[in-house]
Amino acid sequence: MRRTLAVFATALAAAGLLSPPAQALDNGLARTPPMGWNTWNTFQCNINETLVKQTTDLMVSSGMRDRGYDYVNLDDCWMTHSRDAAGNLVADPAKFPSGLKALGDYIHARGMKFGIYESAGTETCQHYPGSLGHERADANSFAGWGVDYLKYDNCGSPGGETQPDYVRRYSAMRDALKATGRPITYSLCEWGNFAPSSWAADVGNLWRTTGDISNNWGSVDSIYRQNVGLAAAAKPGAWNDPDMLEVGNGMDFQEDRAHFTLWAAMAAPLIAGADLRSASVATFSTYLNDDVIALDQDPLGRQATRISSSGGLDVLAKPLQGGDVAVVLFNENSDTRTVSTTAAAAGLPAAGSYRLSNLWSKEPTTSTGTISANVPSHSTVAYRVTPNASGTSIGTARPLQGASSARCLDLNGNVTTPGAQVDIWDCDGGPNQSWTPTSAGELRSNGLCLDADHGGTTAGTKLIAWTCHGGANQQFKLNPDGSITSTQTGLCLDVTGGDRPAGNVNGVQLELWGCNDDANQNWQLKPR
């Protein structure tokens, strides 16, 4: 009888009706959240070999690859609508005339990795062949093409399934990938239907926790709220995935930065979805922020937890390797609000002082325990908090770089006489681009002070350099949100016309203007 049951179980397994027990995933991959680019958010089915190659090259030339964005991922629609006579998937020859092996080689030759898409059902979301029942053959095709990453969707799945059915379908591809012998990062995309954070770490390296993201604030904020409470599931090699980034796809500057900061704090994959070929300087200033990337890629592998939430004001805390804690102050409201917490609430040990290193403005400040900032609408202010340490920008000369231009605050012509125009210029490390904040609220360069011309107090007042005299028109404040305001007027340092590309060229003079939270009013202290 025992032998009969064993034979019967073997037959069921061969027929695909009985699966072996799930095995814990231990492929050594994705020890930090994956970073890269995916075709779907912008291009959907309008993809081709040229697009992918151009984007790959741009990721190298822009510095994205060197900051960790190393996956170049095809999404749906890369294949033909039918398998070949042998049952294998076929790349669309019109879109990818050189074939996927050649495309993978092109990506690998540039020091990057190649990702692909399939679905765990009978068809993909755009009605191309799915992998259900073809897992081994498809995994072998992927390995043969040099694929390094598989996004595995859930379209074409059987109806009436339970959680064990999902686990079985996704585990079948896990085992098929392992059998190829090629290391392939495995991304599960079952949309959070059956609480994947409770089981997917045994199956994949990352798992979607929500439905698809859209390029609007309501979608980003809703997905944040669904994902933020799942911190306990995240660990090196296994990550909650709140979907790809919409940075550069139509939201405003502050929303893009909040989106990027929140995803980094939640240890989410940072997979860009914009058309990088036409992305603005401000978009790249977000994608390339080393300090925020380091927050996402911290080797401790902890997802931030929400330590307070009230009235659309959230505070997140993320322990980091070495004992620091990242604190993110988040404002979901439609106007600027003050968001506050304490070092103790963030889980930091008691200390005499804490250094707050602003991840966007790069300005260090010292606190005895309070962590607070005025946060613009739909935005964040983020700090790396170090106990038993202090820091300040006062008395230290550094360049100030604009987010809309990537150019530096500059004394035109390197002059040292009063009346010099203050403009933006390519950052060159010269003394005329070195600005020293003082305890009196001044910004000094070349022995002169930043000055509102003729003491002007109205929007449009030009900025010059003048002999330091302590007047109100020479007092400025570096704010946690990256703006610089005139103490006298409350107006912001503004790159004239900097909301357009023509306004961000060398020589554009700065002026005071009503604060608008845009990129042409956003500055960071740059290392010399």
C-alpha positions in Angstrom: 0.0 0.0 0.0 2.8 2.4 0.9 4.5 1.7 -2.5 1.2 2.2 -4.3 0.8 5.6 -2.7 4.3 6.6 -3.5 3.8 5.6 -7.2 0.5 7.6 -7.2 2.2 10.7 -5.7 5.0 10.4 -8.3 2.5 10.3 -11.1 0.7 13.4 -9.7 3.9 15.3 -9.5 4.8 14.4 -13.1 1.4 15.6 -14.2 1.9 18.9 -12.4 -0.9 18.3 -10.0 1.3 17.9 -6.9 4.3 20.1 -6.2 7.2 19.3 -4.0 7.6 21.3 -0.8 8.8 24.9 -1.3 12.5 25.4 -0.8 13.9 28.6 0.8 15.5 30.9 -1.8 19.2 31.3 -1.2 20.7 32.4 -4.5 23.0 35.1 -3.0 21.6 37.8 -5.2 20.0 41.3 -4.4 21.8 41.7 -1.1 20.8 45.3 -1.5 17.7 46.4 -3.4 18.1 46.2 -7.2 18.6 49.4 -9.1 18.2 50.1 -12.8 15.7 51.0 -15.6 12.6 49.4 -17.0 10.8 50.1 -20.3 7.2 49.9 -19.1 6.2 53.1 -17.4 7.0 55.4 -20.4 7.0 53.1 -23.4 4.8 50.2 -22.6 4.7 48.1 -25.9 6.6 50.8 -28.0 10.0 49.3 -27.3 12.9 48.3 -29.6 16.6 47.6 -29.7 17.6 51.2 -30.5 15.7 52.6 -27.5 17.3 50.0 -25.1 20.8 50.6 -26.4 20.5 54.4 -26.3 19.2 54.2 -22.7 22.0 51.8 -21.7 24.6 54.2 -23.1 23.0 57.2 -21.3 23.0 55.4 -18.0 26.7 55.0 -18.4 27.5 58.6 -19.6 25.2 60.2 -17.0 26.8 58.4 -14.0 23.8 56.3 -13.2 25.6 53.0 -13.7 28.4 54.1 -11.5 25.9 54.9 -8.7 24.5 51.5 -8.8 21.8 51.5 -11.6 23.0 48.4 -13.3 19.9 46.6 -14.6 18.4 47.4 -18.0 15.1 45.6 -18.1 12.7 44.8 -20.9 9.0 44.7 -19.8 6.1 43.2 -21.7 5.8 43.0 -25.5 9.3 42.0 -26.3 8.3 38.7 -27.9 6.1 37.4 -30.8 2.6 36.2 -30.2 3.4 32.6 -30.8 6.1 30.2 -29.6 8.3 28.5 -32.3 7.8 24.9 -33.4 9.9 23.6 -30.5 7.7 25.5 -28.0 10.3 28.3 -27.3 9.7 32.0 -26.8 10.8 34.1 -29.8 12.0 37.7 -29.6 10.1 40.0 -32.0 12.4 40.4 -34.9 11.0 43.8 -35.9 11.8 45.2 -32.5 15.0 43.3 -31.8 16.5 42.4 -35.1 19.9 41.4 -33.6 18.2 39.1 -31.1 18.2 39.1 -27.3 21.5 37.4 -26.9 23.2 40.2 -28.8 21.3 42.8 -26.8 22.4 41.2 -23.6 25.9 41.2 -24.8 25.7 44.9 -25.6 24.4 45.6 -22.1 27.0 43.4 -20.5 29.9 45.0 -22.5 29.0 48.3 -20.8 29.3 46.8 -17.3 25.5 46.4 -16.8 23.0 43.6 -16.4 20.1 42.5 -18.6 16.6 42.0 -17.4 13.5 40.5 -19.0 9.7 40.1 -18.4 7.3 37.1 -18.4 4.1 36.0 -16.6 3.3 33.1 -14.4 0.0 32.5 -16.3 -0.9 31.3 -19.7 -0.3 34.8 -21.2 1.3 38.1 -20.3 -0.7 41.2 -19.5 -0.5 42.3 -23.2 -1.6 38.8 -24.4 1.8 37.3 -25.4 2.7 33.7 -24.4 3.0 33.2 -20.7 5.3 30.7 -18.9 2.8 28.5 -17.1 3.7 24.9 -18.0 6.8 26.1 -19.9 9.0 27.2 -16.9 12.0 25.0 -17.6 12.1 25.8 -21.3 11.7 29.5 -20.8 14.3 29.7 -17.9 16.7 27.9 -20.3 16.0 30.5 -23.0 16.6 33.4 -20.5 19.9 31.9 -19.3 21.0 31.3 -22.9 20.4 35.0 -23.7 22.4 36.1 -20.7 19.5 37.4 -18.7 20.3 38.5 -15.2 16.9 39.6 -13.9 13.4 38.2 -14.4 10.2 40.2 -13.6 7.5 37.6 -13.4 4.0 38.9 -13.7 0.6 37.4 -12.8 -1.6 37.8 -15.9 -3.2 34.8 -17.5 -3.4 33.1 -14.1 -6.1 30.5 -13.4 -9.2 31.7 -11.6 -10.3 30.7 -8.1 -6.8 30.3 -6.8 -5.7 30.3 -3.2 -2.4 31.3 -1.7 -0.8 27.9 -2.1 -1.6 28.0 -5.8 0.3 31.3 -6.1 3.2 29.9 -4.2 3.3 26.8 -6.4 3.2 28.7 -9.7 5.9 31.2 -8.6 8.1 28.4 -7.1 8.0 26.5 -10.3 9.9 29.3 -12.1 12.2 29.8 -9.0 13.3 26.1 -9.4 13.6 26.4 -13.1 15.9 29.4 -12.8 18.0 27.7 -10.3 18.3 24.6 -12.5 19.9 26.7 -15.3 22.9 27.4 -13.1 22.9 31.1 -14.1 22.4 33.7 -11.3 19.1 35.5 -12.2 17.5 37.9 -9.7 13.9 36.9 -9.4 11.2 39.6 -9.1 7.7 38.4 -8.3 4.8 40.6 -9.5 1.6 39.1 -8.1 0.3 42.6 -7.1 0.1 41.9 -3.4 -2.9 39.7 -3.8 -2.0 37.0 -1.3 0.2 38.9 1.2 3.5 38.0 -0.5 5.5 39.6 2.3 4.4 36.6 4.4 5.8 33.9 2.0 7.7 35.3 -1.0 11.1 35.5 0.7 11.3 31.7 0.2 10.6 32.1 -3.5 12.0 35.4 -4.9 14.4 38.2 -4.2 11.7 40.9 -4.3 7.9 40.9 -4.6 5.3 43.5 -5.6 3.2 44.5 -2.7 0.7 46.6 -4.6 -1.0 47.2 -7.9 0.6 49.2 -10.7 2.0 52.6 -10.0 0.9 55.7 -12.1 2.7 59.0 -12.7 0.6 61.0 -10.3 0.9 61.9 -6.6 -2.3 60.1 -5.6 -0.9 56.8 -6.9 2.5 57.3 -5.3 1.0 58.3 -1.9 -1.5 55.4 -1.9 1.3 52.9 -2.7 3.5 54.3 0.0 0.7 53.7 2.5 0.3 50.1 1.4 4.0 49.3 1.6 5.2 51.3 4.6 3.8 48.8 7.2 5.6 45.8 5.8 9.1 46.6 7.2 9.4 43.3 9.1 9.6 41.3 5.9 12.5 43.1 4.3 16.1 41.8 4.6 19.2 41.4 2.4 18.2 39.3 -0.6 14.4 39.8 0.0 12.7 43.1 -0.5 9.2 44.6 -0.6 8.6 46.1 -4.0 6.1 49.0 -4.2 6.7 49.2 -8.0 8.9 51.2 -10.2 9.9 54.9 -10.0 7.9 57.6 -11.7 10.6 60.2 -11.1 10.8 62.4 -14.3 7.4 61.2 -15.6 5.2 64.3 -14.9 5.0 65.0 -11.2 6.4 68.2 -9.8 9.9 68.6 -8.4 9.1 68.1 -4.8 6.8 65.1 -5.5 9.6 63.4 -7.5 12.0 63.9 -4.6 9.5 62.7 -2.0 8.8 59.6 -4.1 12.5 58.9 -4.4 13.2 59.5 -0.7 10.3 57.4 0.5 11.3 54.4 -1.8 14.9 54.7 -0.6 13.8 54.7 3.1 11.6 51.7 2.5 14.6 49.8 1.0 12.6 49.5 -2.2 14.1 48.6 -5.6 15.1 51.8 -7.4 14.0 51.0 -11.0 13.7 54.2 -13.1 10.7 54.3 -15.5 11.3 57.7 -17.3 12.6 58.3 -20.8 16.1 59.2 -19.6 17.0 60.5 -23.0 14.9 63.6 -22.5 15.1 63.8 -18.7 15.8 67.2 -17.2 18.8 68.2 -15.1 16.5 68.3 -12.1 15.4 64.8 -12.7 19.0 63.6 -12.8 19.7 65.6 -9.7 17.2 63.3 -8.0 18.3 60.0 -9.5 22.0 60.7 -8.8 21.8 61.8 -5.2 24.6 59.7 -3.5 23.3 60.1 0.0 19.7 59.0 -0.7 21.0 56.1 -2.8 23.2 55.1 0.2 20.1 55.1 2.3 18.4 52.6 0.0 21.6 50.5 -0.4 22.6 50.4 3.2 24.0 46.9 3.8 22.2 46.5 7.1 19.1 45.9 4.9 16.5 47.4 7.1 13.3 49.0 5.8 12.2 52.2 7.6 9.4 51.9 10.0 6.8 54.6 10.5 7.2 55.9 14.0 4.4 58.5 13.9 1.5 59.5 11.7 -1.0 62.2 12.3 -2.9 64.6 10.1 -0.9 63.7 7.0 2.4 64.2 8.7 4.5 61.0 8.9 7.9 60.3 10.4 10.0 57.3 9.3 13.1 55.9 11.0 15.6 53.6 9.4 18.6 52.1 11.3 21.8 52.1 9.3 25.0 50.2 9.5 27.4 51.8 11.9 24.7 53.1 14.4 23.3 56.1 12.5 19.6 56.4 11.9 17.9 58.0 8.9 14.9 60.1 9.7 12.4 61.1 7.1 9.9 63.9 7.8 7.0 63.5 5.3 4.2 66.0 4.6 1.2 64.6 2.6 -0.8 67.9 2.8 -1.3 70.5 0.2 0.6 73.2 2.0 3.8 73.5 3.9 3.7 72.0 7.4 6.2 71.6 10.3 7.0 68.0 10.9 8.8 67.1 14.2 10.2 64.1 16.1 13.0 63.4 18.5 16.2 61.3 18.4 14.8 59.1 21.2 11.6 58.4 19.2 13.8 57.4 16.3 15.5 54.8 18.4 18.8 56.6 18.9 20.7 56.3 22.1 20.9 59.2 24.5 23.7 61.6 23.5 24.8 65.1 24.3 24.4 66.1 20.7 23.4 64.7 17.3 24.6 65.7 13.9 21.8 66.0 11.4 23.2 65.6 7.9 20.6 66.8 5.4 20.5 64.2 2.5 19.3 66.8 -0.1 20.7 70.2 0.9 23.8 68.6 2.3 23.8 71.1 5.2 24.9 69.7 8.5 23.4 71.0 11.7 23.6 70.0 15.4 20.7 69.1 17.6 20.3 68.1 21.3 17.5 65.7 20.3 14.8 67.6 18.4 14.5 66.8 14.7 12.1 69.3 13.0 11.7 71.1 9.7 9.2 73.0 7.6 8.4 70.5 4.9 6.8 71.6 1.6 3.6 70.1 0.3 3.9 66.5 -0.9 7.5 66.5 0.1 10.1 65.2 2.5 13.1 66.4 4.5 15.5 63.6 5.3 18.4 63.4 7.7 21.2 61.0 8.6 21.4 61.3 12.3 24.6 60.5 14.1 24.7 60.4 17.9 27.6 62.0 19.9 28.5 64.2 17.0 28.0 67.8 15.9 28.2 69.7 12.6 27.4 73.1 11.1 27.9 74.9 7.8 28.8 78.1 9.6 32.3 79.2 8.7 32.9 76.5 6.1 33.4 77.6 2.5 31.6 75.4 0.0 30.1 75.8 -3.5 26.3 76.0 -3.8 24.9 74.0 -6.7 21.5 74.5 -8.2 19.1 71.5 -8.9 17.7 72.9 -12.1 21.0 73.6 -13.7 23.7 71.5 -11.9 25.6 74.8 -12.0 27.1 76.7 -9.1 26.4 80.1 -7.5 29.1 82.3 -9.1 30.6 85.7 -8.9 30.7 86.6 -12.6 34.2 87.0 -13.9 35.8 86.2 -10.5 35.7 89.9 -9.7 36.5 91.2 -6.2 34.9 94.6 -6.5 31.5 95.5 -5.2 28.6 95.3 -7.6 29.6 92.0 -9.2 26.8 90.1 -10.8 25.8 86.8 -9.0 24.9 84.2 -11.6 25.1 80.5 -12.3 28.1 78.9 -14.0 29.7 75.5 -14.6 31.1 74.3 -11.2 34.9 74.7 -11.4 36.0 74.9 -7.8 37.2 78.5 -8.1 37.2 81.0 -5.2 34.3 82.9 -6.8 32.1 79.8 -6.4 33.1 79.3 -2.7 30.5 80.6 -0.3 30.9 80.8 3.5 27.8 81.1 5.7 28.4 83.2 8.8 26.7 83.4 12.1 25.3 86.8 11.1 23.4 85.1 8.2 25.7 86.3 5.5 27.0 84.3 2.5 30.5 85.5 1.7 32.7 85.0 -1.3 35.9 86.8 -2.5 35.6 89.0 0.5 32.1 90.2 -0.5 28.6 89.4 0.7 25.6 88.2 -1.3 23.4 91.3 -1.5 19.9 92.2 -2.7 20.7 95.0 -5.2 20.0 98.5 -3.7 18.2 96.9 -0.8 15.4 95.7 -3.0 12.5 93.9 -1.4 10.3 93.0 -4.3 10.2 89.9 -6.5 12.6 90.4 -9.4 15.3 92.1 -7.3 18.7 91.1 -8.7 21.4 89.6 -6.6 24.9 91.0 -6.6 28.0 90.9 -4.4 28.7 94.0 -2.2 30.9 95.1 0.6 29.7 93.4 3.8 27.9 95.8 6.0 25.5 93.7 8.1 22.4 95.1 6.5 19.2 93.2 6.3 19.5 92.9 2.5 22.7 90.8 3.1 21.1 88.2 5.4 20.0 84.8 4.1 18.9 81.5 5.5 19.8 78.0 4.2 16.6 76.0 4.7 16.2 72.2 5.3 14.1 71.9 2.1 17.0 73.2 0.0 15.7 76.7 -0.6 17.7 79.9 0.4 15.5 82.7 1.6 16.2 86.4 2.2 15.7 87.1 5.9 14.5 90.5 5.1 11.8 89.6 2.6 11.1 85.9 2.9 11.7 85.7 -0.9 13.8 82.8 -2.4 17.0 82.8 -4.4 15.8 82.1 -7.9 17.5 81.2 -11.1 15.8 83.7 -13.5 13.7 81.6 -15.9 15.1 78.5 -14.4 11.8 76.6 -14.9 12.8 76.4 -18.6 16.1 75.0 -20.1 17.0 78.4 -21.5 17.1 79.8 -18.0 19.7 77.4 -16.8 22.7 78.3 -19.0 25.9 79.9 -17.9 25.6 83.6 -16.9 22.0 83.7 -15.9 21.7 86.2 -13.0 20.0 85.3 -9.8 17.1 87.2 -8.3 14.7 87.1 -5.4 11.3 85.6 -6.2 8.3 84.3 -4.4 9.1 80.8 -3.0 7.6 78.1 -5.2 9.4 74.9 -4.1 10.6 74.3 -7.7 14.0 73.1 -8.8 15.3 76.5 -9.8 15.0 77.6 -6.2 16.7 74.4 -4.8 20.3 74.4 -3.7 22.8 72.0 -2.1 26.2 72.5 -0.5 28.6 70.8 -2.8 31.9 69.3 -1.6 34.9 71.3 -2.8 
